[in-house]
Amino acid sequence: MARVILLTDFSEEYAKLLLKGIVNYSKEHEPWVLCKMPHSYREKHGLNGVLEWALKWKADAIIAQFFPTDEVSIFKKNGIIAIAQDFKNRFTEIPNITGAHYLAGKMGANYFIQKGFKNFAFYGFKNIVWSEERCEGFRDELSKQLPESSFYEYQNANQTDLWYYESDMLIKWLQVLPKPVGIMACDDNQGHHITEICKQYGIQVPEKVAVLGVDNDEAICTLSGPPLSSINQAVEKGGYETAELIDKMLQNRTWIPEDIVVMPTHIITRQSTDIYATEDKSIAIVLKHIHQHSDRKLSVDELVRLVPLSRRLLETRFKEVTGMPIYTYILNLRIDKFAQKLIESNAPIVEIASQIGFADYKNIARLFKRVKGCSPSEYRAMFS
């Protein structure tokens, strides 16, 4: 029976899902004893005080949001397994619960590109690994897909400064950004920060500023006005794998652990990004129709009937706006929809394919691998 301390911020959905994954693992094996230690205990007693209590409680492991300056080796010296939850930086001497942050940034960029944006921005922290890597992935994917696009970033603030809603520099930054602009925030808290400032200063969301967060913390996303779109992550799976890692380390103290990597899975679209950023009204109508009917087959002829354009002119202008042919755009969108349902549903893969209009499973499996780099079953195992 493992005894594990969790020193993290349980007001956030991320920590709750992490705990849920750990509990699921313990239910499948043997019951664990879990202690939710508040940050206030550490603030009052320091890291040595945490260690002292852990020894008294006979803890086997601790999962914590450690500071970069923390001497985390003191736990190992006292026979306690220590695992760092992404907080500011990764550690080299202990395993980390981290994320594929660069990939999340790329996902955010492609999301806004699909919606026709030409102006992009990123809002986050400096010297925080998960913020900087998300920004890097976002920026690199834009450079790759739309090298002529405009990119702006606001990462010159410390983490402790960004809660402050009356930041003159941030307000000015938002006001001077070319509109419409797609902004990816480093997490949901900062996405909510952006929507609140926009509301206060009369900047329309999503008409002028579309905002995307990360973590899909429903409490924060629904509190935002308008509700915040966000990148969902497989945090619960990460918690399960963390518990599995602790179990292996308890059984073999000489075993060399690897980091737990929480993967981004899909984007939940809410009102903060419910727009197609193009001045071409005909293409905006077509894009909206495609997204509203992405769960079935669409033909170019059907789209032509929506607008006063010839087929050739529609195809030309669509590619000018989105950077890709109509069929490619539709296929990528439907593959994303298929991928999302693979994670959200336990239904057989063939059944899910049929629900969104893919009758030939062998063909969709081939197309899925071409777009996602793995088979549907591998994708489901990776993120579920």
C-alpha positions as CSV (number, residue, x, y, z in Angstrom):
1,M,0.0,0.0,0.0
2,A,1.6,3.2,-1.2
3,R,1.4,6.4,0.8
4,V,1.6,9.5,-1.4
5,I,1.6,13.2,-0.7
6,L,0.3,15.6,-3.3
7,L,1.6,19.2,-2.9
8,T,-0.2,21.1,-5.6
9,D,-3.0,23.6,-6.3
10,F,-6.3,21.7,-6.1
11,S,-8.3,24.8,-7.1
12,E,-7.2,23.9,-10.6
13,E,-8.8,21.2,-12.8
14,Y,-5.4,19.9,-13.8
15,A,-4.6,18.8,-10.3
16,K,-8.0,17.3,-9.8
17,L,-7.7,15.2,-13.0
18,L,-4.2,14.2,-12.0
19,L,-5.6,12.9,-8.7
20,K,-8.4,11.1,-10.4
21,G,-5.9,9.2,-12.6
22,I,-3.9,8.2,-9.5
23,V,-7.0,7.0,-7.7
24,N,-8.1,5.0,-10.8
25,Y,-4.7,3.2,-10.8
26,S,-5.0,2.4,-7.0
27,K,-8.5,1.0,-7.5
28,E,-7.2,-1.4,-10.1
29,H,-4.3,-2.6,-7.9
30,E,-4.3,-2.0,-4.1
31,P,-5.7,0.9,-2.2
32,W,-3.3,3.8,-1.7
33,V,-3.3,6.4,1.0
34,L,-3.3,9.9,-0.5
35,C,-2.6,13.2,1.4
36,K,-3.5,16.5,-0.2
37,M,-1.1,18.9,1.3
38,P,-1.9,22.6,0.9
39,H,0.6,25.1,-0.4
40,S,0.2,27.0,2.8
41,Y,2.0,24.2,4.8
42,R,5.0,24.6,2.6
43,E,4.9,28.4,2.8
44,K,4.9,28.2,6.6
45,H,7.3,25.4,7.2
46,G,9.5,25.4,4.0
47,L,10.7,22.4,2.0
48,N,12.5,20.9,5.0
49,G,9.3,21.1,7.0
50,V,7.5,19.2,4.2
51,L,10.2,16.5,4.4
52,E,9.9,16.3,8.2
53,W,6.2,15.8,8.0
54,A,6.6,13.3,5.1
55,L,9.0,11.2,7.2
56,K,6.7,11.4,10.2
57,W,3.7,10.3,8.0
58,K,5.9,7.5,6.5
59,A,5.3,8.7,2.9
60,D,6.5,6.6,0.1
61,A,6.3,9.4,-2.5
62,I,5.6,13.0,-3.0
63,I,4.2,14.7,-6.2
64,A,4.7,18.5,-5.9
65,Q,5.0,21.8,-7.7
66,F,8.6,22.4,-6.8
67,F,10.4,25.7,-7.3
68,P,13.5,25.6,-9.5
69,T,15.7,26.5,-6.5
70,D,14.4,23.6,-4.4
71,E,16.9,21.0,-3.3
72,V,14.6,18.1,-4.4
73,S,17.4,15.5,-3.8
74,I,16.6,15.7,0.0
75,F,13.7,13.4,-0.5
76,K,15.7,10.7,-2.3
77,K,18.3,10.9,0.4
78,N,15.6,10.0,2.9
79,G,14.1,7.2,0.8
80,I,11.1,9.1,-0.5
81,I,10.3,9.2,-4.3
82,A,9.8,12.8,-5.5
83,I,8.1,13.7,-8.8
84,A,7.8,17.2,-10.0
85,Q,4.5,18.5,-11.5
86,D,5.2,21.1,-14.2
87,F,5.4,24.4,-12.4
88,K,8.2,26.6,-13.8
89,N,11.0,24.4,-15.0
90,R,11.8,20.7,-15.5
91,F,14.1,18.9,-13.2
92,T,17.0,16.6,-14.2
93,E,17.5,14.8,-10.9
94,I,13.9,13.6,-10.5
95,P,11.1,12.6,-13.0
96,N,8.6,15.3,-14.1
97,I,5.0,15.3,-14.9
98,T,5.3,17.5,-18.0
99,G,3.5,18.0,-21.3
100,A,4.0,18.1,-25.0
101,H,3.8,21.9,-24.8
102,Y,5.4,22.5,-28.2
103,L,2.7,20.2,-29.8
104,A,-0.1,22.2,-28.0
105,G,1.3,25.4,-29.5
106,K,1.3,23.8,-33.0
107,M,-2.3,22.6,-32.4
108,G,-3.4,26.2,-31.5
109,A,-1.7,27.6,-34.6
110,N,-3.4,25.2,-37.0
111,Y,-6.8,25.8,-35.3
112,F,-6.6,29.5,-36.0
113,I,-5.2,28.9,-39.5
114,Q,-8.3,26.8,-40.2
115,K,-10.5,29.7,-39.2
116,G,-8.9,32.0,-41.7
117,F,-6.8,34.2,-39.5
118,K,-3.8,36.2,-40.8
119,N,-2.9,38.0,-37.6
120,F,-1.8,35.9,-34.5
121,A,-0.6,36.6,-31.0
122,F,0.6,34.7,-28.0
123,Y,0.1,35.7,-24.3
124,G,2.1,34.1,-21.6
125,F,4.9,34.1,-19.1
126,K,8.7,34.5,-19.4
127,N,11.0,31.9,-17.9
128,I,8.1,29.3,-17.5
129,V,8.9,26.2,-19.5
130,W,5.3,25.3,-20.5
131,S,4.5,28.8,-21.6
132,E,7.6,29.4,-23.6
133,E,7.4,26.0,-25.4
134,R,3.7,26.6,-26.3
135,C,4.7,29.9,-27.7
136,E,7.5,28.4,-29.7
137,G,5.3,25.7,-31.2
138,F,2.6,28.3,-32.0
139,R,5.2,30.6,-33.7
140,D,7.0,27.8,-35.6
141,E,3.8,26.4,-37.0
142,L,2.7,29.8,-38.2
143,S,6.1,30.3,-39.9
144,K,5.8,27.0,-41.6
145,Q,2.1,27.2,-42.7
146,L,1.7,31.0,-43.2
147,P,5.2,32.6,-43.5
148,E,3.6,35.9,-44.5
149,S,1.3,36.1,-41.4
150,S,1.7,38.7,-38.6
151,F,2.8,37.3,-35.2
152,Y,3.0,39.2,-31.9
153,E,3.8,38.0,-28.4
154,Y,3.4,39.3,-24.9
155,Q,5.8,37.3,-22.7
156,N,7.7,40.1,-20.9
157,A,5.9,39.7,-17.6
158,N,6.7,37.5,-14.6
159,Q,4.1,34.9,-13.5
160,T,3.3,36.9,-10.4
161,D,2.5,40.0,-12.5
162,L,0.0,38.5,-14.9
163,W,-3.0,38.3,-12.5
164,Y,-3.2,42.1,-12.4
165,Y,-6.1,43.1,-14.7
166,E,-5.1,46.8,-14.9
167,S,-1.8,46.3,-16.7
168,D,-1.4,49.4,-18.9
169,M,1.1,47.6,-21.2
170,L,-1.2,44.7,-21.8
171,I,-4.2,46.9,-22.5
172,K,-2.1,48.9,-25.0
173,W,-0.9,45.7,-26.6
174,L,-4.4,44.4,-27.1
175,Q,-5.6,47.7,-28.5
176,V,-2.8,48.1,-31.1
177,L,-2.9,44.5,-32.3
178,P,-4.1,44.3,-36.0
179,K,-7.7,43.0,-36.1
180,P,-9.1,40.4,-36.3
181,V,-6.5,38.5,-34.4
182,G,-6.3,35.0,-33.0
183,I,-4.7,34.9,-29.6
184,M,-3.4,31.8,-27.9
185,A,-3.0,32.2,-24.2
186,C,-0.5,29.9,-22.3
187,D,-3.4,28.6,-20.2
188,D,-7.0,29.1,-19.4
189,N,-6.4,31.6,-16.5
190,Q,-4.6,33.9,-18.9
191,G,-7.2,33.3,-21.6
192,H,-9.8,34.4,-19.1
193,H,-7.7,37.4,-18.3
194,I,-7.7,38.5,-22.0
195,T,-11.5,38.1,-22.3
196,E,-12.1,40.2,-19.2
197,I,-9.9,43.0,-20.3
198,C,-11.5,43.0,-23.7
199,K,-14.9,43.2,-22.1
200,Q,-13.8,46.1,-19.9
201,Y,-12.3,48.1,-22.8
202,G,-14.9,47.4,-25.4
203,I,-12.9,45.0,-27.6
204,Q,-15.3,42.6,-29.2
205,V,-14.6,38.8,-28.6
206,P,-14.5,36.9,-30.9
207,E,-15.2,39.5,-33.7
208,K,-12.0,41.4,-33.2
209,V,-10.1,39.2,-30.8
210,A,-10.5,35.4,-30.7
211,V,-9.0,33.7,-27.6
212,L,-7.9,30.1,-27.1
213,G,-6.7,28.7,-23.8
214,V,-5.0,25.5,-22.7
215,D,-6.2,22.8,-20.1
216,N,-10.0,23.0,-20.7
217,D,-10.7,23.9,-17.1
218,E,-14.4,24.1,-17.4
219,A,-14.9,26.3,-14.3
220,I,-12.6,28.9,-15.8
221,C,-13.8,28.5,-19.4
222,T,-17.5,28.9,-18.6
223,L,-16.8,31.8,-16.1
224,S,-15.2,33.7,-19.0
225,G,-17.3,36.1,-20.9
226,P,-17.8,34.9,-23.6
227,P,-17.0,31.2,-22.7
228,L,-13.4,30.3,-23.5
229,S,-12.3,27.8,-26.1
230,S,-9.5,25.6,-24.9
231,I,-7.0,22.8,-25.7
232,N,-7.9,19.7,-23.8
233,Q,-5.1,17.5,-22.4
234,A,-5.0,13.8,-21.3
235,V,-4.3,14.8,-17.7
236,E,-6.2,11.9,-16.1
237,K,-4.2,9.4,-18.2
238,G,-1.1,11.3,-17.0
239,G,-2.1,10.7,-13.4
240,Y,-2.6,7.0,-14.0
241,E,0.8,6.8,-15.6
242,T,2.3,8.7,-12.7
243,A,0.9,6.2,-10.2
244,E,2.2,3.3,-12.4
245,L,5.6,5.0,-12.3
246,I,5.6,5.3,-8.5
247,D,4.7,1.6,-8.3
248,K,7.6,0.6,-10.5
249,M,10.0,2.8,-8.5
250,L,8.8,1.3,-5.3
251,Q,9.4,-2.2,-6.6
252,N,12.8,-1.4,-8.0
253,R,14.7,1.5,-6.4
254,T,17.5,1.2,-9.0
255,W,15.1,1.6,-11.9
256,I,15.8,4.8,-13.9
257,P,12.4,6.6,-14.5
258,E,11.4,8.7,-17.5
259,D,9.2,11.8,-17.5
260,I,5.4,11.5,-17.7
261,V,4.3,13.4,-20.8
262,V,0.7,14.7,-20.8
263,M,-0.5,15.0,-24.4
264,P,-2.9,17.6,-25.9
265,T,-5.8,15.8,-27.4
266,H,-8.3,18.1,-29.1
267,I,-9.8,21.6,-28.9
268,I,-13.1,22.4,-27.3
269,T,-14.7,25.3,-29.3
270,R,-16.7,27.8,-27.3
271,Q,-17.9,31.3,-28.1
272,S,-14.5,33.0,-27.7
273,T,-13.3,31.5,-31.1
274,D,-16.7,31.0,-32.8
275,I,-15.8,33.0,-35.9
276,Y,-14.1,32.7,-39.3
277,A,-11.7,35.5,-39.8
278,T,-11.9,36.6,-43.4
279,E,-13.2,39.7,-45.0
280,D,-14.4,37.5,-47.9
281,K,-18.0,37.0,-46.9
282,S,-18.6,34.2,-49.3
283,I,-15.7,32.2,-47.9
284,A,-16.9,33.0,-44.4
285,I,-20.3,31.5,-45.2
286,V,-18.6,28.4,-46.7
287,L,-16.3,27.9,-43.7
288,K,-19.2,28.2,-41.3
289,H,-21.2,25.6,-43.2
290,I,-18.2,23.2,-43.3
291,H,-17.7,23.4,-39.6
292,Q,-21.3,23.1,-38.8
293,H,-21.6,19.9,-40.9
294,S,-18.2,18.3,-40.4
295,D,-19.9,15.1,-39.2
296,R,-21.0,14.2,-42.7
297,K,-19.8,14.1,-46.3
298,L,-19.7,17.5,-48.0
299,S,-19.2,18.1,-51.7
300,V,-17.9,21.2,-53.5
301,D,-21.2,21.4,-55.4
302,E,-23.1,21.7,-52.1
303,L,-20.8,24.6,-51.1
304,V,-21.1,26.4,-54.5
305,R,-24.9,26.5,-54.0
306,L,-24.4,28.6,-50.8
307,V,-22.6,31.6,-52.5
308,P,-22.8,33.6,-55.8
309,L,-19.5,32.1,-57.1
310,S,-18.5,29.6,-59.8
311,R,-16.9,26.4,-58.7
312,R,-13.5,27.5,-60.0
313,L,-13.7,31.0,-58.3
314,L,-14.8,29.4,-55.0
315,E,-11.9,27.0,-55.1
316,T,-9.4,29.8,-55.9
317,R,-10.6,32.1,-53.2
318,F,-11.0,29.4,-50.6
319,K,-7.3,28.4,-51.1
320,E,-6.3,32.1,-50.9
321,V,-8.0,32.4,-47.5
322,T,-7.2,29.0,-45.9
323,G,-4.0,28.1,-47.7
324,M,-5.3,24.7,-48.8
325,P,-7.8,23.2,-51.3
326,I,-11.4,22.7,-50.1
327,Y,-11.3,18.9,-50.1
328,T,-8.0,18.9,-48.0
329,Y,-9.6,21.4,-45.6
330,I,-12.7,19.3,-45.2
331,L,-10.7,16.0,-44.8
332,N,-8.4,17.5,-42.1
333,L,-11.4,18.9,-40.2
334,R,-13.3,15.5,-40.3
335,I,-10.2,13.6,-39.3
336,D,-9.9,16.0,-36.3
337,K,-13.6,15.3,-35.5
338,F,-13.0,11.6,-35.8
339,A,-9.9,11.8,-33.5
340,Q,-11.9,13.7,-30.9
341,K,-14.6,11.1,-30.8
342,L,-12.1,8.3,-30.5
343,I,-11.0,9.9,-27.2
344,E,-14.4,10.9,-25.9
345,S,-16.3,7.7,-26.7
346,N,-15.7,4.0,-25.9
347,A,-17.7,2.9,-28.9
348,P,-16.0,0.6,-31.5
349,I,-13.8,2.6,-33.9
350,V,-15.8,1.3,-37.0
351,E,-19.0,2.6,-35.4
352,I,-17.5,6.0,-34.7
353,A,-16.2,6.2,-38.3
354,S,-19.7,5.4,-39.6
355,Q,-21.3,8.1,-37.3
356,I,-19.4,10.8,-39.1
357,G,-19.9,9.5,-42.6
358,F,-16.8,7.3,-43.2
359,A,-18.2,4.2,-44.7
360,D,-14.9,2.7,-45.9
361,Y,-13.0,2.0,-42.7
362,K,-9.8,0.8,-44.4
363,N,-9.7,4.0,-46.4
364,I,-10.3,6.3,-43.4
365,A,-7.6,4.3,-41.4
366,R,-5.1,5.0,-44.2
367,L,-6.1,8.7,-44.4
368,F,-6.0,9.0,-40.6
369,K,-2.5,7.7,-40.4
370,R,-1.4,10.1,-43.1
371,V,-2.7,13.1,-41.2
372,K,-2.0,12.0,-37.6
373,G,1.0,9.7,-38.1
374,C,-0.6,6.7,-36.4
375,S,-3.6,4.4,-36.8
376,P,-7.0,5.2,-35.1
377,S,-6.5,2.4,-32.5
378,E,-3.0,3.7,-31.7
379,Y,-4.3,7.2,-31.4
380,R,-7.0,6.1,-29.0
381,A,-4.5,4.1,-26.9
382,M,-2.2,7.1,-26.8
383,F,-4.7,9.7,-25.5
384,S,-7.5,7.8,-23.8
